[in-house]
Amino acid sequence: MYLYSKLQSLNKDISICFIGCGKFISMFLSQYNQLQKIKISTIVDINIDKAKLNCRNSGLSQKTIESINFTNSLEDALKQNIDIFIEATGDPIIGTEHAVKIINNKKNIIMVNVEADVLCGKYLSDLAKKNNVIYSMAYGDQPALIMEQIEWAKLNGFLVVGAGKGTKYHPSFEYSTPDTVWKNYGMTDEQAKKAGMNPKMFNSFTTGDKSSIEMAAVANASGLRCPNNGLTYPAVGVYDIANKLIPKSAGGVLDYEGQVEVISSIDENKNNIANDLRWGVYIVIKAQNEYSINCFKEYGMITDKSGNYSAIWRPYHYIGLELAQSMYVIAMDKRATGQTNYFNADVVCVAKKDIKIGEVLDGEGGFAARGRLFTAKRSVKEKLLPLGLSSGAIAKKDINKDELISMNDVEINWNKEVLKAREYQKNLIVNE
């Protein structure tokens, strides 16, 4: 039975709690009045007045806002009868700590916080299984939508050759900062401010931090491989995906058959390419026999020149506007909309500038470092600094621009739960 049909016979409300009430959740709130059976019990935020304002600006009535329990205490929320918690702080350290508490209290959780999922997701996913609760990606975010396509392909017997998303990328953007982000992103300061867009968070999209994080999430959920030396961002339009997002041995750009990659919507001269996929997601599948190849041709499917590979894409993702899908799937089907199953990938730090001894790093989307997608094996073996641990890390030596930053280069004030999670994941690599 499809979910909407199933929903008509659901005889109870789905009680939810948001932790963090920023842009992603505001998008969900704009849909809230039209949703059936979902009831916001609690919103946890460090700035309750701002959270209430976001609710109001998203279309919630004063009566609805007054029915919600606003608090700055997760412990208070955990005392409520809540079915699903949604972690949306965007902070990898705090998010991990929140997730551990929620899971240990036998509650289901949706991780809008991809940063925490990439840093500690395998530990959190395994902890959820141990506690018999659901740990899920957030539908509407690109990793969950890519996983939906991957699962469809595998379920129907196709080989998934490549998977990923589009973005607006140029090599010069890797040095973008919160001060220069809007020009690179493609809007004015005034437009960004009016939309309530955080310059540091959106700089993460511009520099490639977020792309690396999201592809790590996909690799860790699906088992797909990482490129040899980080994402390469080829400028590819949708009708050329099947020609380009295939292995190098078949005339494409991928290092491996079964790999994640992000494609750019602009070329090396920063010109927009035709039929770009800036806001969407894709997979490339391979026919397993001659009959399937003929079917690709007979039914007008977009393929590469050989006819072996076909591309499927979704042109947009609707972010928080479609988050309800995860809630309904968890409540009615008792399953996740994507979850971490492996520790295949990690996002490590590269210096964006010369960093001096004693300088404090400022994390994802900041001024000091950018993220690069590496295999977890390489990250662990070379003792590289994960991007999720970089905020607040203090340089113990001078670090040159474009240099990989190692754990030995910085001093970290470890969070107890994050340390436990990272050690757990590191041991999975060491003991292989």
Secondary structure, DSSP 8 states (H G I E B T S, - for coil): --HHHHHTT--S-EEEEEE--SHHHHHHHHHHTT-SSEEEEEEE-S-HHHHHHHHHHTT--HHHHHHSEEES-HHHHHTS--SEEEE----HHHHHHHHHHHHHTT-EEEE--HHHHHHHHHHHHHHHHHTT--EEE-TTSHHHHHHHHHHHHHHTT-EEEEEEEEE---GGGGG--TTTHHHHHTS-HHHHHHTT--HHHHHHHHHTHHHHHHHHHHHHHH--B--TTS----B--GGGHHHHSSBGGGTSSBSSSSEEEEEESB-TTS-B-TT--TT-EEEEEE-SSHHHHHHHHHTT--B-TTSSEEEEEES---GGGGTHHHHHIIIII---SS------EEEEEEESS-B-TT-B---TTSSSEEEEEEEHHHHHHTTB-BGGG-TT-EESS-B-TT-B-BGGGEE----HHHHHHHHHHHHHHHT-
